[in-house]
Amino acid sequence: KPRVFSGVQPTGNLHLGNYLGAITRFVALQDEHECLYCVVDLHAITVFQDPDELTHNTREVTAAFIAAGIDPTRQIIFNQSQVSGHAELAWILNCVARLGWLNRMTQFKEKAGKDRENASAGLYVYPNLMAADILLYHATHVPVGEDQKQHLELARDIAQKSNNDFAKTIARADYPGGFFPLPEPLIAGPATRVMSFRDGTKKMSKSDPSDLSRINLTDDADAIAKKIKKAKTDPEPLPSEVEGLEARAEADNLIGIYAALQGTQKDVVLRQYGGAPFSKFKEALAELATEKLTPIGDEMRRLLADPVEIDRILADGASRAHAIADPILAKTKDIVGFIRS
Ligand code: TYM
């Protein structure tokens, strides 16, 4: 039976990339599947977070999920640290994953930067915790942006190696086809990698020091219009075909964003705007972005005014997540050979 899992870090500045690459996809999947959407606070602290901001940002991601249209009564929304199985399974997987595998992770290299000696140990094993998130629920499908592809390939390798390492006890427990299903990444749509508005070669990110580089989910209409107006482009008008668009990174990015916001494809957008100057297209994009995003920002602010209710939703989600995770974790312990009472 398909089961969807995905996570978003509560590290502030939720942006258009998070929304189009991940959160809108979460919403789309909820009608067909059982879904768990997790605010991954354990992942967030791999880089130090001010405790008060972490608390606030956890509620903010929760509010964003709900404001975007995820129904917390039908699907499970929770914060990772409330289900201890994530940390427990991560430890087991730390012992399955190989250093050589982790050494290939490009995100660690980017985040640790030059001062690698000073990166936390948690940042290094971050992808193992991510594998644990998914495998703890035997999730089969994981909607993410393009930047998480390598981590998901690692999660599959970890699942595979676990199935091999514990093959003897898995066979004894009668799990035909292996204990951990290999999770399938779902990376699709015209905006799987939204780029910075300041530099078309860098992805839009929460940590970019320039606020002009991204549209935040909480931006108002003026901020959205200003950022789109200032977004870097080239001097040519919009092309008429998708072919060759890769060579024009900034144009490609804005067209992909428009397509994703409108729920269509790039070629459809180009049929409408091919040959138009960017000034005209940017006005249309600002209008569309405002129409789609400002109601979400407004709803987030409304939800955040009642933190007690948000915490209640997270507690409810956590208890339902526990109910799925606990038997899987217990069987995992049996398979590893741990005694439990
Ligand atoms: P995080 O918090 O960095 O980002 C959340 C989601 O947003 C996507 N995303 C983007 N998509 C398109 N364009 C962008 N510029 C862009 N920036 C971010 C990310 O791909 C992600 O889907 N490691 C994960 C969180 C995580 C997770 C998991 C995901 C923890 N455990 C288990 C899936 C399954 C992360 O840091 O996402």
Residues whose N, C-alpha, C, O or C-beta is under 5 A from the ligand:
A	BS01	TYM	F5 S6 G7 V8 Q9 G17 N18 G21 A22 V40 H43 M130 D133 V142 P143 V144 G145 E146 D147 Q148 A191 T192 R193 V194 M195 K203 M204
